[in-house]
Amino acid sequence: MKNTAAPRLVGLDLGSSGLRAVEARHGRDGWRIVKVAETELPVGAIHAGLIVDQPAVSKALKRLWRAGRFSTRKVAAAMSDAGVITRQVDLPWMPAEDFRSALKYQVVDALPVDLATVELDYQPLSEFSVPDGHGHSTDMLQVLLVATPTEAVTDLCAALIAARLEPVQADTSAFALIRSACGGRLQDSDECTALIDIGADVVTVIVQQAGRPLFIRSIPGQGGEMATLTVASAMGMDLDQARDLVIATGLNGPPPVITPVAESNVFGLLASAGETPIDVTTSRAMALINPWATTLVGAIRDSLDYFHAAGGARVSRLVLTGRTAELNGLSERITTELRIPVSLLDPFDGLVRARRVTDVNSRPYAVATGLAMGA
């Protein structure tokens, strides 16, 4: 979290469904959202967080910069959590500079990959001492270890450079979402919350406390596009038709129609909810969407149970974000089954907005906002 003046930087979120970018500046009154833009991507150009069609992504990036009219080509981009490995490990304490240089040699057995194929980083969590039984103790550092495939970083940089952009920072979308949830400020609260990022393909569960990441788990193949693919396949629709039907239907069918009561009635100021008959198409869609939601809630529950079983603090609140987070009935299903309060993340909440972004729907820009605030 930065509290000093930051250089001009554009946060860039590369998702499988499209690109989103935010330019933010830090001043005396905190963070200010200056410019935003988004553009669609061809299907398959990015899959599971990996760039598959570099020319298509670079072309979309050029289109995005024209639409956003950003004041800089310096970029902080998100690495997909689908390809990122995280582990919580305890290592002997060292000064920060020595610790970073020795990191690869200390975590050889902690990661299930060849360390020559990944880029390593870490987030300090806590310091503690371990007694040795002889009246002495060893200082330890608990860290969240982050490993990103080198190939993914290289492909990302190549796509940015081909679009005449300058990659300055690479981060994980999980860390960016924590900054968005905290408004780019260090937090004093001890409340333990979980951010649930429901993307098109990947669902990521991020537990954080006072802005510190405690647990990150990515679940490929559980995102909202799975519901769309199921509906498209079972009902013989193309993806666009199926996606529109999923959004219109949600988990509980279309919302009821509110029918006004005549003003002459003694209850003229009231309104009655007329029952909306559920047609065959809607009923069938609900039968296909709800099993996906059940699987999703189960995956979230399993993630939280794992975190709690490892000694993590109780999660007191869930914050939903991502492409599918606003699906009708989903937040109600999650809070009912998990018995934890649920809210939707608004990344611009508490931030100053420039006039040009006053009426923009801020929710799709959660990752990009957190990246822009990470300079």
N, C-alpha and C positions, 0 to 999 in steps of 0.2 A: 504494500500500500504506500503510495507516494503522497507526501504532503508538501513537497517542494515543486517549484515550477518545472514542468516537463517539456521536453522538446516536442515539436509537432510530429505526430505519428498517427497513422491510420490503423485501427484494429480491423483485421480481416478474418472473417469466419467462412471457411470453405466447407459447405455441407453437400451431401449427395443430391439435394434438391435445388441448390442455388448458392449464390455468394451474397454476403452481407458485409457492409463496411461502415465504420463509425469513426469520425474525427472528433476528439475531445481535447479540451485544454484545461489545465489546472491554474486557478487564480486565487485571489484573496478570499473569494466566497466559496471555494471548493471547485468541483469539476463542472465544466460547462460542455454540453453536447452541441457541437457546432454544425456538423453535416452528417447525413446518413444516406445510404443508397443500397439497393439490392437488385439483383438480376438473376434470372433463371439459368440453369445449366441443362445441356442435353442429357437425356437419361443415360446413365452408365459412365459419364465423364469422370465422376468421382464415386468410388464404391468402397464402403466400409472404411472411409477416411483416407483411402489411397487414390492418388491421381492416376487414372487409367488412360485418359485421352488428354495429353498435355496441350496440343494445339487448341482444342475446344475450350479448355480452362483458361488459357492465355487470352483467347479471343473474348471470352466472357469478362475477364479482368479489365481489358481495355474498355469494354462497353460500360463496366461498372464505374470506372474512373471518369468517363465522359459524363455519366449520369450524375455522379456525386459532386463533380467539380471540386475535388479535394485540393487543399493548398499544398500538399506534399505528396511525394511518391515513396516516402519512407514507410515501411510496413511492419507491423507486429502481427504475425499470423498464427493461427491455432493449429497445433498438431492434433489429429483425431485421437480421442481416447481409445478407439478400437485397437489401435496398433501400439498403444503405450502400456508398458508393464510397470506396476507400482508394487512396492513391498515396504512394510514397516520393519526396520532392522535396528538393532542396538550395536553400536560400534565404540571402540575406545575413543575418548575425547582427544582432540588435537586442535591447535589453532586453525582458524578457518582456511588459511592458505595451504597449510600442510594437509589438512583433512581432504580438501578437494583433489590435490595431486596424488594422494594415496588411495583415493576412493576405489578405483578399479581393482586394486590389489586386495582390498578388504571385503569385497562383495562377490568374489568369484563363485562361491557356493550358494549365494542368496538368490540368483536369477537363473531361470531355466533356458538361457540363451548364451551364445558365444559373444562375449563382451566386445570382441573386435567388430561386431556387426551393429552395435547400438551406440547411441550418444547418452551419456549418463548425467543426471543432475539430482539434486536432493533438496528437501525442505526440512530444516531442523524442527523438531517437535518439543523435545525437553532434554534437560541435563539431569543426571542422577549419579549416585555413587554406589558401588558394589563392594561390600566387605569381603576380605579374603580369608578370614578366620585367624589371622595372625596379628590383629590389631591395626591392619592397614586397609586401605580402600582404593579402588580404581575408579577414576572419573569416566563416565560413559555419556554418550550422546545418542539419543533416539531420533532417527530420521525417517522421513518418507522418501524412499528411493524411487527415482523415475528413470526408466530406460525407454528410449525412442529409437526405432530402426533407422540407421544411418541412411538407408535407401529412401525412406519416406521424406527425410529432411532434404536430401539432395534433389528429389523430384519436385518438392515444393519450391525450393529456391530456383530451380530451372524454369518452372512455370511463371514465377514472379518476374524473373529477369527477362524472359521472352516477352512479357507484357510491359517492359521498360519500367518496372518497379524495383525498389531497392529493399531487399529483405534485411531488417535490422534485428528483429527478435523472433524467436520461435518459442511457443509456449504450449501448454496443454489446454484444451477447452475447459477442463475441470478447474484449473487454477484461475482461469479467466472468469468462470461463473462465480467462484467464491468472491472475487473482487467486485463483480456486479452486485451480488447479494449484500455485500457490506458497503456499497456506495463508494468504493475506493478509499475507505477510511479504516484505520485500525480500530478494532472493537474492544470494549471493556467487558461486555457481557460474557458470562460463563455458559450461556445457553448453547446446547448442542443441537444443531439442526442438520437435516439431510436435504441436499439439493438433488432432485430427480430430473435428469435431462432426458426427455423422451423424444429422440430424434426420429428421422425417417427409418433408419436401419438399426442404430445402436441406442441402447438405454444405459445411462451412466448414473450410478448412485455415489454421491459425494457427501461424506459426513465432515462437517467443519465446526470448529469452536473458536470464537473470537478471531475469525479470519484464518485460522490454521487448519490445513487439511489433515484429517485424522484417518480417513479411509476412502479409497476410490476403487470402484468395481465397474467395469464395462461389460455389457451383455450384448454381444452382436446378435442380430436376427430377431430382436424383440421389439423393434421400433414400430411406429404407426403404419409404415408401409406394408408390414406383414398383414394387417387387417385389410388394407387395400388389395393386396395380391390375392388374399383368400376370397374376398367378395368378387373380384374380377374373374377368377378361375371358376368359382362355383356358379356364378350367375351369367357367364358368357359376355362380360362387358370389357371394354378397353380400360386402361388404367385411369384415364381422366374421368370417365363416367363413374367408375368404382370409387375413386377418391371423393368425388362430389357426393355420392350416395352415403359414404361413411360419415362425412362431415355433417350432412343434413340429418342423418339418422341418430348418430351417437349411440350410447348404450341403452337408452330408454325410449327411443323414438323421438319424433319431432315434438317440440314443446307445445303445450296446449294453447289453443286460440283464446284470447281474452275477448269476451263479448260484452260490449257496454249495455247497461240497463237504461231504459227510456228515462228521460229527465223527469217525466211526470210521476214516475214511481216514487213511493216514499223512500226507497233505497236507491235513489237516483245517483248518489255519489259512489255507489259500490259497483263492482263489476263481477261477473260470474265467469268461471273458466269452463268453456265448452269442451266437451270431450272430442278429441280428434280421432276419427276412426283410423285404425292402422291397416293399410292395404297389404296385399300379399308381398309386394316387393320390399316394403319396409320391414315387415315381420321376418322375412327370410334374411334380410341384411342384419337385423338385430341378432338373429340366431347365429350368424357367422362372426359378428364383431365381439359378442360377449365372451366367447371362449378365449379370444386373444386377450381381452381385458383381464380375465381370470388368471391367465398365465403371467401377464405383466405384474399384477398385484403379488402373485406368488414369488416372482423373481425379486421384487422389492423387499418383501418380507424376509426371504432367505438371506438377502444381503445384510439387512439390519440385524437379523439373528446372529449371523456370523460375526459382525462387529461387536455386538453385545457379549457374545460368548468369549471373545478374545479380551474382555475386560473393559470395553469401551463404555463411556458414559451413556446414560439413557437419552435417546433422541426425543426431543420434546415437540418438534415441529417439522413438517415436510414442506418443501417449497418446490413446486413444479415449474419446469421450463421446457422449451423445445417445441418442435413443430406440432406435436399431437397433444400437448398439455391441456389445451382448451377444449378438447373433445367433450361434447355434452354428456354429463353424467360420470365422467372419469374421476374427477376429484372427489365427488361424493362416494363413489365406490371405494376408492382408496382409504378415505378417512373412516368409512363405516367398517371396513374389514380389518384395518390395522389399528383403529382407535387412536389415531394421532391426528391433530389438527393439520389441515392442508390449506395452502394458499398458492397463488400464482406469482411468479417473479416478474416484477416490473423494473427493468434495469435503469430506467430514467427517474424512478421515484427518489425525491429529495435532491435531484440534480437540477441545475439551471439549464434551460433549453433556449437555443437561439430561435428567433422567430420562425425561421424556415422549417424547423422540426417540431413546432408546437403541436400540430395535429397528426403527427406520425404515430402509427401503432408501434409502440416501443418493444413489445414482447419478443419479436423475432430477432432483436439486436442484442440479446443478453451476452452472448459470447464475444461478439465484436466490441461491445462496450467495455467489458472486462479487459480485453486485450489493449484497447486504447488507453486504459488507465494503468497499464503496467509499465509504462515508459520509465 
